[in-house]
Amino acid sequence: MAAENQRAAACYHECKMPANDTHLPVNLLGQSAEELRAFMQSLSEPAYRGAQIYRALYAERRFDVAKMSNLPVALRERLAREACIALPQIVRRYRSGDGTLRYVLALPAAESGTGTKLTKPATVEAVFMPEENRQTICISTQAGCAVDCHFCLTATLGLIRNLTSGEIIGQVLIALEENRATLKPQTNVVLMGQGEPLLNYEPVTAALRILLDPNGMAITPKHTTLSTSGIIPGIDRLGCEKIRPKLAISLNASSDEQRDKIMPINRKYPIEDLLAACARYPLRPWEHLTFEYVLLGGFNDAPEDARRVAKLLANLRAKVNLIPWNPGELPYRKPDEARSEEFRRILDDKGVRAFVRYSRGQDVMAACGQLALLESAAPRAASSLEQISPAQ
Ligand code: SF4
């Protein structure tokens, strides 16, 4: 894998977008089967070669065109000159005591053939969480975020830039490939890292089409969750997609007054409108909505909050994930276990399924955006966490 990383890093410098700059290598990563077929036709190759590349890249995770043995040698040689696979570059890895791996990934600037900057360089995080029978991969959809939730460290970065579909897919490919030897049969993907996915709609849905394609990365919709702060136009639009993941809503408050204080987006999309969008969201027979509720000690974790939340969600097919605040530098405290459990019990008693989730990898700065913040602001502080070499 170290060699793969070196190749990816090399490709990183050579590979630029967009695809129609004929003198620049074309980045294959993030392209759909149709786009790859069209690319093959533009090279006067049969269109089905595009489907072969698609399979080799996403289903078999071959990141070097020279190793796409389903292609003729002459085409592989041509692709080595004219195309590349620009994976994000692993800058650092951190392993938590519970086995969670956090990757700090560098994303390069993309330039056009005229040297015009299309995107600027950025750093994001992806997290790999192994469990007994499955692994969960948490990925970012933007570098930084503009939504400004007050309990979130990513918010303090502001929006740096949107990620491309290739940069979104690349995080899953890297996490799977790095852990190839120990992969369990089931993979869950959660879009809960840096960024608001529904504010980067087109690249996110393009990446999801590849992720959820049985001929692509073959992750099932049941095992893929997109989490939103409550962008109502995006929720409505996602509901119209043929291929879509499960939906999670970051609620975190029991009233508008409370939510306004920690999620300014609530002033634009208040709770009543948000829940109306949830009510019209077309759930599939097997599906439910997930509401995430970060328990901020002394702010939103009182029994009366639980009763209000139960009332708000009473008519929805929903479950609630309660996430006790993971202490960071922000001004909230961790609620004690008994209070979290009481909150859960009140919801349960009122017919709303609820679970207390303790976020994993806390010793590697598990709250979203924390590592990137350390990396950008104080690399020495980040280096005090357990860092592992590629060989480990
Ligand atoms: S919680 Fe999510 S939507 Fe809110 S600021 Fe953080 S990354 Fe953005």
Residues whose N, C-alpha, C, O or C-beta is under 5 A from the ligand:
A	BS01	SF4	C145 V147 D148 C149 C152 T154 A155 G193 Q194 G195 E196 S229
